[in-house]
Amino acid sequence: MTRRKQPGAAHTGSSLDSLLEEDGILHEVEAVAIKRVIAWQLAQSMKARRISKAAMAVRMGTSRSQLDRLLDPASGSVNLATIARAARALGLELKIELIEPSRRRAA
């Protein structure tokens, strides 16, 4: 049985990762952080290339509303194919990498 912390109880773990893992939300928080980075990178690339949202949607062959979801850091409704199309529309390559978990999580 998993013991739940009482609201307001002090955390005694060694890191933010361990706190999030104790609360059972570490993977969700990591996914949100990754999505925010991708949205920021795409927006910055569009800005650097002076590409409007309307022009970007045309380049991707998609709707402006789908592009808005892609660029919205809070939206989780984006798939890899959409991210890859956005990267190609900007002349970029999408690189996805699987890595071993860091040792800091093992503590």
N, CA and C of each residue as an Amber inpcrd file, in Angstrom:
protein
   321
   0.8390000  -1.1740000   0.0000000   0.0000000   0.0000000   0.0000000
   0.8860000   1.2380000   0.0000000   0.6000000   2.1780000  -0.8790000
   1.3820000   3.4030000  -0.9790000   0.9040000   4.3990000   0.0510000
   1.8390000   4.9380000   0.7840000   1.5030000   5.9320000   1.7850000
   1.4430000   7.2960000   1.1380000   0.3470000   8.0000000   1.2950000
   0.1820000   9.3460000   0.7390000   0.5810000  10.3690000   1.7840000
   1.2550000  11.4120000   1.3210000   1.6300000  12.5000000   2.2190000
   0.3970000  13.3140000   2.5830000   0.4000000  13.8210000   3.7450000
  -0.6570000  14.7210000   4.1740000  -0.4070000  16.0920000   3.5510000
  -1.4670000  16.7970000   3.1340000  -1.2790000  18.1430000   2.5810000
  -0.5300000  19.0310000   3.5710000   0.4360000  19.7310000   3.0610000
   1.2200000  20.6420000   3.8990000   2.3610000  19.9670000   4.6340000
   2.4750000  18.6490000   4.5220000   3.5600000  17.9360000   5.1970000
   4.8760000  18.2470000   4.5050000   5.9330000  18.3400000   5.2850000
   7.2530000  18.6500000   4.7390000   7.7910000  17.4450000   3.9720000
   8.4240000  17.7110000   2.8410000   9.0450000  16.6720000   2.0280000
  10.4170000  16.3790000   2.5940000  10.7350000  15.1120000   2.7400000
  12.0320000  14.7480000   3.3020000  12.9460000  14.0870000   2.2860000
  12.5470000  14.0550000   1.0080000  13.3570000  13.4500000  -0.0490000
  14.5720000  14.2870000  -0.3850000  15.3530000  13.7810000  -1.3330000
  16.6070000  14.4480000  -1.6580000  16.5180000  15.3850000  -2.8480000
  15.4090000  15.3440000  -3.6200000  15.3510000  16.1920000  -4.8010000
  13.9080000  16.4210000  -5.2270000  13.7540000  17.3580000  -6.1500000
  12.4390000  17.6020000  -6.7190000  11.9510000  16.3660000  -7.4550000
  12.8400000  15.6950000  -8.1650000  12.4630000  14.4650000  -8.8610000
  11.9020000  13.4350000  -7.8970000  12.5370000  13.2800000  -6.7430000
  12.0400000  12.2790000  -5.7900000  10.6850000  12.6840000  -5.2260000
  10.4640000  13.9690000  -5.0210000   9.1590000  14.4450000  -4.5560000
   8.0880000  14.1560000  -5.5970000   8.3800000  14.4830000  -6.8540000
   7.4160000  14.2400000  -7.9200000   7.1590000  12.7480000  -8.0970000
   8.2050000  11.9490000  -7.9230000   8.0410000  10.5050000  -8.0350000
   7.1840000   9.9660000  -6.8830000   7.4050000  10.4700000  -5.6890000
   6.5800000  10.0780000  -4.5460000   5.1130000  10.3950000  -4.7920000
   4.8550000  11.5350000  -5.4090000   3.4850000  11.9510000  -5.6960000
   2.9150000  11.2590000  -6.9300000   3.7600000  10.4990000  -7.6490000
   3.3070000   9.7560000  -8.8110000   3.0830000  10.6020000 -10.0590000
   3.7430000  11.7630000 -10.1240000   3.5280000  12.6590000 -11.2650000
   4.8100000  13.0090000 -12.0140000   5.8950000  12.3530000 -11.7110000
   7.1770000  12.6900000 -12.3360000   7.1020000  12.5930000 -13.8540000
   6.5710000  11.5050000 -14.3830000   6.5380000  11.3250000 -15.8390000
   5.6290000  12.3420000 -16.5060000   4.5320000  12.6730000 -15.8640000
   3.6220000  13.6800000 -16.4080000   4.2980000  15.0520000 -16.4570000
   5.0000000  15.4130000 -15.4000000   5.6950000  16.7050000 -15.3460000
   6.8000000  16.7530000 -16.3990000   7.5210000  15.6500000 -16.5730000
   8.5660000  15.6030000 -17.5920000   7.9730000  15.7740000 -18.9850000
   6.8390000  15.1360000 -19.2530000   6.1920000  15.2460000 -20.5680000
   5.7600000  16.6820000 -20.8420000   5.2190000  17.3490000 -19.8390000
   4.8070000  18.7540000 -19.9970000   6.0320000  19.6210000 -20.2780000
   7.1210000  19.3670000 -19.5750000   8.3460000  20.1550000 -19.7820000
   8.8810000  19.9620000 -21.2010000   8.8620000  18.7400000 -21.6810000
   9.3350000  18.4660000 -23.0490000   8.4610000  19.1910000 -24.0580000
   7.1520000  19.1340000 -23.8670000   6.2210000  19.8060000 -24.7790000
   6.4670000  21.3070000 -24.7730000   6.7220000  21.8830000 -23.6140000
   7.0020000  23.3260000 -23.5420000   8.2650000  23.6830000 -24.3180000
   9.2840000  22.8600000 -24.2030000  10.5380000  23.1170000 -24.9150000
  10.3150000  23.0370000 -26.4210000   9.5910000  22.0140000 -26.8690000
   9.3320000  21.8730000 -28.3020000   8.5400000  23.0630000 -28.8240000
   7.4940000  23.4580000 -28.1030000   6.6840000  24.6080000 -28.5270000
   7.5430000  25.8670000 -28.5880000   8.4020000  26.0630000 -27.6000000
   9.2660000  27.2490000 -27.5680000  10.2510000  27.2220000 -28.7340000
  10.8590000  26.0600000 -28.9910000  11.8240000  25.9570000 -30.0870000
  11.1660000  26.2420000 -31.4330000   9.9820000  25.7060000 -31.6430000
   9.2770000  25.9610000 -32.9020000   8.9260000  27.4380000 -33.0460000
   8.4150000  28.0430000 -31.9830000   8.0540000  29.4650000 -32.0280000
   9.2850000  30.3310000 -32.2910000  10.4040000  29.9990000 -31.6600000
  11.6370000  30.7650000 -31.8700000  12.1440000  30.6040000 -33.3030000
  12.0520000  29.4040000 -33.8450000  12.4800000  29.1760000 -35.2280000
  11.5930000  29.9310000 -36.2080000  10.2850000  29.9440000 -35.9380000
   9.3690000  30.7080000 -36.7880000   9.7080000  32.1970000 -36.7280000
   9.9650000  32.6790000 -35.5300000  10.2920000  34.1060000 -35.3580000
  11.5930000  34.4480000 -36.0800000  12.6100000  33.6090000 -35.9270000
  13.9090000  33.8580000 -36.5650000  13.8060000  33.8590000 -38.0860000
  12.8970000  33.0460000 -38.6130000  12.7230000  32.9450000 -40.0610000
  11.6160000  33.8720000 -40.5820000  11.0280000  34.6170000 -39.6640000
   9.9300000  35.5540000 -39.9810000   8.7820000  34.8400000 -40.7140000
   8.3720000  33.7240000 -40.1300000   7.2620000  32.9490000 -40.6860000
   6.0470000  33.1430000 -39.7890000   4.9730000  33.6300000 -40.3490000
   3.7370000  33.8300000 -39.5820000   3.0710000  32.4800000 -39.3100000
   2.1340000  32.4870000 -38.3740000   1.3930000  31.2650000 -38.0860000
   0.6040000  30.8030000 -39.3080000   0.0180000  31.7370000 -40.0110000
  -0.7520000  31.3780000 -41.2070000   0.1540000  30.7310000 -42.2520000
   1.3220000  31.3120000 -42.4810000   2.2550000  30.7560000 -43.4600000
   2.7850000  29.3950000 -42.9970000   3.0180000  29.2630000 -41.7130000
   3.5030000  27.9950000 -41.1700000   2.4560000  26.9000000 -41.3500000
   1.2040000  27.2150000 -41.0960000   0.1290000  26.2340000 -41.2740000
   0.0610000  25.7660000 -42.7280000   0.2240000  26.6990000 -43.6660000
   0.2170000  26.3390000 -45.0840000   1.4030000  25.4270000 -45.3990000
   2.5870000  25.7750000 -44.8910000   3.7840000  24.9520000 -45.1310000
   3.6070000  23.5370000 -44.5870000   2.9130000  23.4230000 -43.4650000
   2.7070000  22.1220000 -42.8390000   1.5510000  21.3530000 -43.4620000
   0.7170000  22.0440000 -44.2290000  -0.4600000  21.4080000 -44.7900000
  -1.4940000  21.0950000 -43.7310000  -1.6420000  22.0110000 -42.7900000
  -2.5570000  21.8000000 -41.6750000  -3.3700000  23.0570000 -41.4050000
  -4.2060000  23.0040000 -40.4120000  -5.0240000  24.1660000 -40.0530000
  -4.2900000  25.0430000 -39.0480000  -4.7140000  26.2690000 -38.9960000
  -4.1440000  27.2040000 -38.0260000  -4.4460000  26.7300000 -36.6030000
  -5.6190000  26.1390000 -36.3770000  -5.9570000  25.6740000 -35.0270000
  -5.0560000  24.5130000 -34.5940000  -4.6950000  23.6310000 -35.5350000
  -3.7710000  22.5500000 -35.1800000  -2.3880000  23.1180000 -34.8710000
  -1.9600000  24.1160000 -35.6280000  -0.6800000  24.7680000 -35.3440000
  -0.7200000  25.4430000 -33.9810000  -1.8350000  26.0880000 -33.6600000
  -1.9650000  26.7200000 -32.3390000  -1.8240000  25.6910000 -31.2180000
  -2.4050000  24.4930000 -31.3900000  -2.2570000  23.4360000 -30.3810000
  -0.8050000  23.0100000 -30.2570000  -0.1200000  22.9370000 -31.3950000
   1.2910000  22.5570000 -31.3840000   2.1330000  23.5910000 -30.6430000
   1.8280000  24.8530000 -30.8420000   2.6090000  25.9280000 -30.2210000
   2.1660000  26.2540000 -28.8030000   1.0600000  25.6700000 -28.3570000
   0.5640000  25.9040000 -27.0020000   1.2970000  24.9820000 -26.0360000
   2.1250000  25.5420000 -25.1450000   2.9020000  24.7000000 -24.2330000
   2.0300000  23.8360000 -23.3210000   0.8030000  24.2470000 -23.0820000
  -0.0670000  23.5080000 -22.1660000  -0.8380000  22.3910000 -22.8640000
  -0.8620000  22.3860000 -24.1750000  -1.6310000  21.3840000 -24.9050000
  -0.8240000  20.1070000 -25.0600000  -1.4060000  19.0070000 -24.6560000
  -0.7220000  17.7310000 -24.7860000  -1.1990000  16.9450000 -25.9930000
  -2.1050000  17.5210000 -26.7790000  -2.7050000  16.7910000 -27.8980000
  -1.9040000  16.9710000 -29.1800000  -0.6430000  16.5750000 -29.1460000
   0.2340000  16.6900000 -30.3100000   0.9400000  15.3610000 -30.4980000
   1.0570000  14.9240000 -31.7450000   1.7530000  13.6630000 -31.9890000
   3.0770000  13.9050000 -32.7110000   3.8760000  12.8690000 -32.8060000
   5.2070000  12.9930000 -33.4080000   5.1490000  13.3740000 -34.8780000
   4.1600000  12.8800000 -35.5990000   4.0460000  13.2100000 -37.0190000
   3.8530000  14.7190000 -37.2040000   3.0650000  15.3350000 -36.3480000
   2.8350000  16.7840000 -36.4330000   4.1120000  17.5530000 -36.1110000
   4.8190000  17.1140000 -35.0960000   6.0810000  17.7710000 -34.7340000
   7.0860000  17.6230000 -35.8810000   7.1450000  16.4580000 -36.4820000
   8.0640000  16.2270000 -37.6000000   7.7010000  17.1130000 -38.7960000
   6.4100000  17.2590000 -39.0980000   5.9870000  18.1410000 -40.2030000
   6.3820000  19.5810000 -39.9160000   6.2280000  20.0110000 -38.6790000
   6.6070000  21.3760000 -38.3140000   8.1100000  21.5790000 -38.4780000
   8.8820000  20.6060000 -38.0490000  10.3370000  20.7030000 -38.1930000
  10.7220000  20.8140000 -39.6690000  10.1470000  19.9490000 -40.5070000
  10.4530000  19.9950000 -41.9440000  10.0370000  21.3320000 -42.5550000
   8.9120000  21.8610000 -42.1290000   8.4310000  23.1430000 -42.6620000
   9.3940000  24.2770000 -42.3350000  10.1810000  24.0890000 -41.2800000
  11.1670000  25.0980000 -40.8860000  12.5710000  24.7560000 -41.3700000
  12.6980000  23.6630000 -42.1070000  14.0210000  23.2530000 -42.5780000
  14.8510000  22.6110000 -41.4870000  14.1980000  22.0560000 -40.4910000
  14.8820000  21.4300000 -39.3610000  14.6550000  19.9240000 -39.3950000
  15.4620000  19.2050000 -38.6350000  15.2820000  17.7740000 -38.4610000
  14.8220000  17.5200000 -37.0340000  13.9650000  16.5390000 -36.8750000
  13.5170000  16.1250000 -35.5510000  14.4000000  14.9830000 -35.0900000
  14.9530000  15.1100000 -33.9060000  15.7900000  14.0610000 -33.3410000
  15.1550000  13.6340000 -32.0190000  14.8580000  12.3470000 -31.9200000
  14.3100000  11.7870000 -30.6890000  15.3020000  10.7600000 -30.2000000
  15.5720000  10.7890000 -28.9180000  16.6140000   9.9420000 -28.3770000
  16.1080000   9.2550000 -27.1140000  16.3840000   7.9720000 -26.9950000
  16.0940000   7.2420000 -25.7740000  17.3940000   7.1460000 -24.9870000
  17.3210000   7.4890000 -23.7090000  18.5220000   7.4940000 -22.8830000
  18.2450000   6.7280000 -21.5900000  19.3040000   6.2600000 -20.9780000
  19.1930000   5.5940000 -19.6790000  18.7860000   6.6270000 -18.6240000
  17.9850000   6.2150000 -17.6580000  17.6400000   7.1470000 -16.5760000
  18.9080000   7.6030000 -15.8450000  18.8660000   8.8260000 -15.3860000
  20.0500000   9.3520000 -14.6880000  20.1610000   8.7210000 -13.3030000
  21.3540000   8.7290000 -12.7850000  21.6020000   8.1440000 -11.4600000
  20.9420000   8.9370000 -10.3530000  20.6930000  10.2150000 -10.5820000
  20.1090000  11.0350000  -9.5160000  18.7200000  10.5550000  -9.1410000
  18.0270000   9.8830000 -10.0390000  16.6850000   9.3560000  -9.7160000
  16.7590000   8.0890000  -8.8920000  17.8920000   7.4280000  -8.9100000
  18.0170000   6.1800000  -8.1780000  18.1100000   6.4100000  -6.6670000
  18.3960000   7.6180000  -6.2770000  18.5770000   7.9210000  -4.8400000
  17.2830000   7.8690000  -4.0750000
